[in-house]
Amino acid sequence: MFPAIQKFARWISIPILLIASMFARFAGAYELPLEMVVWLGVIFLAQKAVRSGEYAWAAGLGVVVIVFSPLLLVDKIFLFMGYTGIATFLTLAAAFRRQPEMASL
């Protein structure tokens, strides 16, 4: 696939998924299947982002999954706390890995 088409597909698919997830509450009996379609779309996009090495996109899509999940608010808060803890750990690990390079400057 051409890079320009991939970039356009990525930028258009995320708003479509967000709009579909916002209207999931109005779907009545089809709320859970609609949310499952949104989750599957986000998982598909996250896999493509990881394969192409764009980890920031994959992390952002992980947040989308948590925000629009049918979990209780308390569960979402604890998921965000875990997600934030993992991101903090990875950031600190990357900073300590680069520290010897910075000391030589």
Residue frames relative to the residue before (quaternion, step in Angstrom):
aa qw qx qy qz dx dy dz
M 1.0000 0.0000 0.0000 0.0000 0.00 0.00 0.00
F 0.5238 -0.6498 0.4569 0.3076 3.57 -1.04 0.71
P 0.5754 -0.6214 0.3998 0.3506 3.63 -0.99 0.74
A 0.6427 0.5224 -0.3381 0.4469 3.60 0.97 -0.74
I 0.6513 0.5012 -0.3142 0.4753 3.58 1.01 -0.75
Q 0.6313 0.5253 -0.3330 0.4633 3.60 1.02 -0.76
K 0.6605 0.5039 -0.3096 0.4625 3.57 0.92 -0.86
F 0.6549 0.4984 -0.3077 0.4775 3.57 0.98 -0.84
A 0.6516 0.5167 -0.3182 0.4552 3.60 0.93 -0.87
R 0.6475 0.5120 -0.3257 0.4610 3.59 0.99 -0.77
W 0.7103 0.4641 -0.2731 0.4534 3.58 0.83 -0.96
I 0.6896 0.4545 -0.2970 0.4792 3.61 1.08 -0.50
S 0.6545 0.5401 -0.3284 0.4148 3.61 1.05 -0.67
I 0.6346 0.5410 -0.3508 0.4260 3.62 0.97 -0.68
P 0.6705 0.4556 -0.3335 0.4814 3.69 0.82 -0.72
I 0.6163 0.5361 -0.3594 0.4511 3.61 1.02 -0.67
L 0.6624 0.4935 -0.3072 0.4726 3.59 0.93 -0.84
L 0.6605 0.5036 -0.3135 0.4602 3.59 0.96 -0.80
I 0.6511 0.4993 -0.3178 0.4752 3.59 0.98 -0.79
A 0.6523 0.5061 -0.3202 0.4646 3.60 0.94 -0.82
S 0.6796 0.4822 -0.3060 0.4603 3.59 0.95 -0.76
M 0.6091 0.5477 -0.3622 0.4447 3.62 1.10 -0.54
F 0.7380 0.4054 -0.2281 0.4888 3.57 1.01 -0.77
A 0.3913 0.7366 -0.4731 0.2837 3.60 1.24 0.14
R 0.6246 0.5595 -0.3456 0.4211 3.62 1.03 -0.68
F 0.6933 0.4665 -0.2709 0.4778 3.59 1.15 -0.55
A 0.5297 0.6649 -0.3914 0.3524 3.58 1.27 -0.04
G 0.3949 -0.7450 0.4656 0.2685 3.59 1.23 -0.12
A 0.8449 -0.0487 0.0727 0.5277 3.55 -0.73 -1.11
Y 0.6855 0.4775 -0.2848 0.4701 3.60 1.19 -0.39
E 0.3320 0.7746 -0.4862 0.2310 3.58 1.25 0.27
L 0.6955 0.4744 -0.2889 0.4559 3.59 0.78 -0.95
P 0.6679 0.4706 -0.3388 0.4665 3.67 0.84 -0.74
L 0.6320 0.5232 -0.3386 0.4606 3.60 1.03 -0.70
E 0.6591 0.4868 -0.3137 0.4797 3.58 0.96 -0.80
M 0.6189 0.5334 -0.3491 0.4588 3.59 1.06 -0.66
V 0.6328 0.5137 -0.3334 0.4738 3.60 1.02 -0.74
V 0.6354 0.5127 -0.3288 0.4746 3.60 1.00 -0.80
W 0.6613 0.5009 -0.3149 0.4612 3.60 0.90 -0.89
L 0.6574 0.5038 -0.3214 0.4589 3.59 0.90 -0.84
G 0.6345 0.5236 -0.3242 0.4670 3.58 1.05 -0.75
V 0.6660 0.4893 -0.3007 0.4761 3.56 0.96 -0.86
I 0.6361 0.5176 -0.3333 0.4652 3.59 0.98 -0.78
F 0.6356 0.5254 -0.3220 0.4650 3.58 0.99 -0.83
L 0.6798 0.4795 -0.2860 0.4756 3.58 0.91 -0.92
A 0.6417 0.5215 -0.3289 0.4561 3.59 1.00 -0.76
Q 0.6349 0.5202 -0.3328 0.4642 3.59 1.00 -0.76
K 0.6528 0.5002 -0.3155 0.4735 3.57 0.97 -0.82
A 0.6428 0.5220 -0.3233 0.4581 3.59 1.03 -0.78
V 0.6622 0.4918 -0.3137 0.4703 3.60 0.94 -0.81
R 0.6527 0.5200 -0.3194 0.4490 3.58 0.94 -0.83
S 0.7231 0.4140 -0.2505 0.4930 3.58 1.03 -0.72
G 0.5525 -0.6594 0.3702 0.3505 3.60 1.29 0.10
E 0.5347 0.6050 -0.4158 0.4186 3.59 1.20 0.33
Y 0.1011 -0.8636 0.4935 0.0197 3.51 0.35 1.33
A 0.5768 0.5748 -0.3832 0.4361 3.60 1.13 -0.46
W 0.6315 0.5135 -0.3302 0.4780 3.59 1.03 -0.76
A 0.6534 0.5149 -0.3141 0.4576 3.59 0.94 -0.86
A 0.6482 0.5060 -0.3164 0.4730 3.59 1.00 -0.77
G 0.6469 0.5147 -0.3142 0.4667 3.58 1.00 -0.79
L 0.6545 0.4959 -0.3126 0.4776 3.56 1.03 -0.73
G 0.5897 0.5551 -0.3630 0.4609 3.58 1.15 -0.54
V 0.6315 0.5149 -0.3223 0.4819 3.57 1.06 -0.73
V 0.6206 0.5377 -0.3405 0.4581 3.61 1.00 -0.76
V 0.6383 0.5223 -0.3298 0.4594 3.58 0.97 -0.79
I 0.6759 0.4859 -0.3042 0.4631 3.59 0.90 -0.86
V 0.6711 0.5195 -0.3142 0.4254 3.60 0.83 -0.93
F 0.7996 0.3023 -0.1525 0.4960 3.57 0.83 -0.92
S 0.4080 0.6866 -0.4990 0.3364 3.57 1.11 0.58
P 0.5069 -0.6678 0.4490 0.3090 3.61 -1.13 0.52
L 0.3607 0.7436 -0.4900 0.2771 3.59 1.18 0.39
L 0.6033 -0.5304 0.4418 0.3994 3.52 -1.30 0.29
L 0.6520 -0.5350 0.3694 0.3901 3.55 -1.22 0.51
V 0.6216 0.5444 -0.3407 0.4486 3.58 1.01 -0.79
D 0.6554 0.5043 -0.3094 0.4694 3.59 0.96 -0.85
K 0.6435 0.5212 -0.3237 0.4577 3.58 0.98 -0.80
I 0.6320 0.5331 -0.3317 0.4543 3.58 1.02 -0.81
F 0.6860 0.4702 -0.2944 0.4708 3.58 0.91 -0.89
L 0.6113 0.5296 -0.3534 0.4701 3.60 1.08 -0.61
F 0.6486 0.5041 -0.3139 0.4761 3.59 0.99 -0.82
M 0.6306 0.5234 -0.3398 0.4614 3.59 1.01 -0.75
G 0.6590 0.4953 -0.3058 0.4763 3.58 0.96 -0.80
Y 0.6427 0.5258 -0.3058 0.4657 3.55 0.99 -0.89
T 0.6638 0.4965 -0.2939 0.4759 3.57 0.99 -0.86
G 0.6366 0.5294 -0.3223 0.4589 3.58 1.03 -0.77
I 0.6520 0.5008 -0.3107 0.4770 3.57 0.98 -0.83
A 0.6597 0.5029 -0.3101 0.4644 3.58 0.93 -0.87
T 0.6427 0.5174 -0.3211 0.4650 3.59 1.01 -0.78
F 0.6516 0.5140 -0.3127 0.4621 3.56 0.94 -0.88
L 0.6768 0.4882 -0.3007 0.4617 3.59 0.88 -0.89
T 0.6336 0.5221 -0.3284 0.4670 3.58 1.05 -0.72
L 0.6701 0.4837 -0.2992 0.4769 3.58 0.93 -0.87
A 0.6324 0.5248 -0.3370 0.4595 3.60 0.99 -0.77
A 0.6586 0.4914 -0.3098 0.4784 3.59 0.97 -0.81
A 0.6494 0.5153 -0.3243 0.4557 3.60 1.01 -0.76
F 0.6834 0.4703 -0.2953 0.4739 3.60 0.92 -0.82
R 0.6115 0.5413 -0.3496 0.4591 3.56 1.12 -0.58
R 0.7200 0.4267 -0.2409 0.4914 3.60 1.06 -0.70
Q 0.4560 0.7297 -0.4295 0.2740 3.60 1.23 -0.28
P 0.6607 0.4835 -0.3549 0.4515 3.70 0.81 -0.70
E 0.6137 0.5407 -0.3566 0.4516 3.60 1.05 -0.62
M 0.6758 0.4945 -0.2922 0.4620 3.56 1.00 -0.81
A 0.6327 0.5483 -0.3400 0.4283 3.61 1.05 -0.68
S 0.6635 0.5142 -0.3132 0.4442 3.58 1.08 -0.60
L 0.5665 0.5942 -0.3934 0.4137 3.60 1.21 -0.22
